[in-house]
Amino acid sequence: MASCGVLALGACARFHYVQSGLEEGAIVVLKRDLADRDGVLVEHPSLAFPVFLAHAGNGEYTAVLTRCMHRGCTVEPADGHLVCPCHGSEYSKSGAVLKGPTEQPLIPFPVRVEGDRILILDTQKAPQ
């Protein structure tokens, strides 16, 4: 379980990271950790960037790698969407491009809900 593991403490103070576990390559997050939030950041030991996990409505969730597809900076949650602090690209919570200069969406991960747990799948397929 990691919370803000390798990230600077300043980043932890600005954005909400949640505790997670690993189960057969999947990241496991408890639903209660998102109960009062639109989205949270989650770390995975094999990923160079955090994953943004968000409510998609109707009990569904989305998960995307926070690596901007323009130049590889880490996008940050901001007012219901994700913003790249390097060049201003903006993405929806599900990773769709809202504003350039990027032309490619964020890398998505499949998500499965099992009871009180949210599983972020196929993270081992993400580019390093």
Secondary structure, 3 states (H helix, E strand, C coil): CCCCCCCCHHHHHHCCECCCEEECCEEEEEHHHHCCCCEEEECCCCCCCCEEEEEEECCEEEEEECECCCCCCECEEECCEEECCCCCCEECCCCCEEECCCCCCCCEECEEEECCEEEECCHHHCCC
